[in-house]
Amino acid sequence: MPERPLRYNGFKSVVLSLTDVGFIINPYDSCVANKTIEGEQMTICFHVDNCKLSHRKQKVMDRMIEYLRQEYESIFEDGSGAMTVSRGKVHKYLGMTLDYTVRGQVKISMFDYVNEILTAFDKAEPKGAGTKSSAAPEKLFTVDKNYEKLQPNKAVEFHNLVAKTLYATKRARPDTCTAIVFLTTRVRAPDKDDWTKLCDDISIVKRSAL
């Protein structure tokens, strides 16, 4: 899994680099490209400066990694763009741990990422908060305009925590979905009641993560 810094027009540059050598961009996900090489499909997933490559043959992987090195390392004259490569059965990719230890299967977990959320929450709410037994309490969708708005720094913390939890929701914590979907509509001008609802949601994550 190469990780390489991109400077210039990131997404378009990667697409051009791949299509120039015969890759076809997936019509359903423009950050996935495929190409049949030596009778087997190579798939490349990319996001900003992270790529995930897969192919049955090691030599094909080696050639593609070298091609990506030549494409991108040279633009950093000071050497700061050196690509790092991870090989093996277990990989860290975009907050996920991808475990291919069992042949024909992949196990995806986000324990480390969830712990990052909890650490950020503990920093924002050092005394602890959240007591509901459900991540979607009865009054979740009720907006009371009488509640005081959060201070700017607290509002930023609210936005960051909601965004981080939303990312985990789609991949590892669907139990937080109902609350987070609502809280994403509140990030522009959150109030203290929104903060309480977020605390309730994350407290459920914290208890189940122990």
BAVOMI-809363 format. One record per residue (C-alpha): residue number from 0; residue in one letter; x, y, z. Coordinates in steps of 0.25 Angstrom, whole numbers, plus 2048, in hexadecimal, padded with zeros to 3 digits. Layout:
BEGIN
NUM,A,X,Y,Z;
...
// end
This chain:
BEGIN
0,M,800,800,800;
1,P,808,80C,7FB;
2,E,806,819,802;
3,R,80B,825,7FA;
4,P,809,834,7FC;
5,L,802,83B,7F1;
6,R,805,849,7ED;
7,Y,7FE,850,7E1;
8,N,7F1,84B,7DC;
9,G,7F0,83F,7E5;
10,F,7E3,837,7E0;
11,K,7E5,83B,7D1;
12,S,7F3,838,7D2;
13,V,7F1,82A,7D7;
14,V,7E6,827,7CD;
15,L,7EF,82B,7C2;
16,S,7FB,823,7C7;
17,L,7F2,816,7C7;
18,T,7EA,818,7BB;
19,D,7F7,81B,7B3;
20,V,7FB,80D,7B6;
21,G,7EE,806,7B3;
22,F,7E6,807,7C0;
23,I,7D7,809,7BF;
24,I,7D1,811,7CA;
25,N,7C5,80B,7D0;
26,P,7B8,812,7CC;
27,Y,7B2,810,7DA;
28,D,7BE,814,7E2;
29,S,7C8,81E,7DB;
30,C,7D2,81B,7E5;
31,V,7D4,80C,7E1;
32,A,7DB,808,7D4;
33,N,7DC,7FA,7CE;
34,K,7E5,7F4,7C3;
35,T,7E7,7E6,7BE;
36,I,7F6,7E2,7BF;
37,E,7FB,7D5,7BB;
38,G,7ED,7CF,7BC;
39,E,7EA,7D4,7CA;
40,Q,7E3,7E1,7CE;
41,M,7EB,7EB,7D5;
42,T,7E3,7F5,7DE;
43,I,7E8,802,7E3;
44,C,7E0,80A,7EE;
45,F,7E5,818,7F1;
46,H,7E1,823,7FA;
47,V,7EA,830,7FB;
48,D,7F8,82A,7FE;
49,N,7F4,81C,801;
50,C,7F3,810,7F7;
51,K,7EF,802,7F8;
52,L,7F4,7F9,7EE;
53,S,7F0,7EA,7EB;
54,H,7F4,7DF,7E1;
55,R,7F7,7D1,7E2;
56,K,805,7D2,7DD;
57,Q,810,7D8,7E5;
58,K,818,7DD,7D8;
59,V,80C,7E5,7D3;
60,M,80B,7EC,7E1;
61,D,81A,7EF,7E0;
62,R,819,7F5,7D3;
63,M,80D,7FE,7D6;
64,I,813,802,7E3;
65,E,820,806,7DB;
66,Y,817,80E,7D1;
67,L,810,816,7DC;
68,R,81E,819,7E2;
69,Q,823,81F,7D5;
70,E,816,826,7D3;
71,Y,816,82D,7E1;
72,E,823,82C,7E9;
73,S,82A,835,7DF;
74,I,821,841,7E1;
75,F,827,843,7EF;
76,E,836,848,7ED;
77,D,839,847,7FC;
78,G,835,838,7FD;
79,S,829,83B,806;
80,G,820,833,7FC;
81,A,826,826,7FE;
82,M,81B,81B,7FD;
83,T,819,811,808;
84,V,814,803,805;
85,S,80D,7F9,80E;
86,R,80C,7EA,80A;
87,G,806,7DF,811;
88,K,7F9,7D9,816;
89,V,7F5,7E5,81F;
90,H,7F4,7F3,81A;
91,K,7F0,801,820;
92,Y,7E9,809,816;
93,L,7E0,816,818;
94,G,7DE,813,826;
95,M,7DA,804,824;
96,T,7E2,7F7,827;
97,L,7E1,7EE,81B;
98,D,7E4,7DF,81F;
99,Y,7E6,7D5,814;
100,T,7EC,7CA,81D;
101,V,7E0,7C0,81A;
102,R,7E1,7BC,80C;
103,G,7D6,7C1,803;
104,Q,7D1,7CB,80E;
105,V,7D3,7D9,813;
106,K,7D0,7DE,821;
107,I,7CF,7ED,823;
108,S,7D0,7F4,830;
109,M,7D1,802,835;
110,F,7D5,800,844;
111,D,7E1,80A,843;
112,Y,7D9,814,83C;
113,V,7CD,813,846;
114,N,7D8,815,851;
115,E,7DC,822,84A;
116,I,7CE,827,84B;
117,L,7CD,823,859;
118,T,7DA,82A,85C;
119,A,7D5,837,855;
120,F,7C8,836,85D;
121,D,7CF,834,86A;
122,K,7D8,841,867;
123,A,7CB,849,863;
124,E,7C3,844,86F;
125,P,7CD,840,87A;
126,K,7C3,83E,885;
127,G,7BB,834,87D;
128,A,7AD,835,878;
129,G,7A2,82D,872;
130,T,798,824,87A;
131,K,78E,820,870;
132,S,78C,811,86D;
133,S,789,813,85F;
134,A,791,81B,854;
135,A,784,820,84F;
136,P,77C,825,85B;
137,E,76D,829,859;
138,K,770,838,858;
139,L,77B,836,84E;
140,F,774,83D,843;
141,T,76F,848,84B;
142,V,775,856,849;
143,D,773,860,855;
144,K,777,86E,850;
145,N,778,873,85E;
146,Y,785,86B,861;
147,E,792,873,861;
148,K,79B,872,855;
149,L,7A8,86B,857;
150,Q,7B5,874,858;
151,P,7BD,875,84B;
152,N,7C8,86B,850;
153,K,7BD,861,856;
154,A,7B6,862,848;
155,V,7C3,85E,841;
156,E,7C4,852,84B;
157,F,7B6,84E,848;
158,H,7B8,84F,839;
159,N,7C5,847,83A;
160,L,7BF,83C,843;
161,V,7B2,83B,83A;
162,A,7BB,839,82D;
163,K,7C4,82F,833;
164,T,7B8,827,839;
165,L,7B1,828,82C;
166,Y,7BD,821,825;
167,A,7BD,816,82F;
168,T,7AD,815,82E;
169,K,7AE,811,81F;
170,R,7B8,806,821;
171,A,7B9,801,82F;
172,R,7AE,807,839;
173,P,7A1,807,832;
174,D,79A,808,840;
175,T,79E,817,840;
176,C,797,819,832;
177,T,78A,81F,837;
178,A,790,82A,840;
179,I,79C,82D,837;
180,V,793,82F,82B;
181,F,78B,83A,833;
182,L,797,840,839;
183,T,79E,842,82C;
184,T,792,84C,829;
185,R,796,854,836;
186,V,7A5,856,833;
187,R,7A3,865,82E;
188,A,79D,86A,83B;
189,P,79D,860,846;
190,D,797,863,853;
191,K,799,85D,861;
192,D,78E,853,85F;
193,D,795,84E,852;
194,W,7A2,84C,85A;
195,T,79A,844,864;
196,K,794,83B,859;
197,L,7A2,839,854;
198,C,7A7,835,862;
199,D,79C,82B,863;
200,D,7A0,825,856;
201,I,7AF,824,859;
202,S,7AC,81E,867;
203,I,7A5,812,860;
204,V,7B2,810,857;
205,K,7BB,812,863;
206,R,7B3,807,86C;
207,S,7B3,7FD,860;
208,A,7C1,800,85D;
209,L,7C6,7FC,86B;
// end
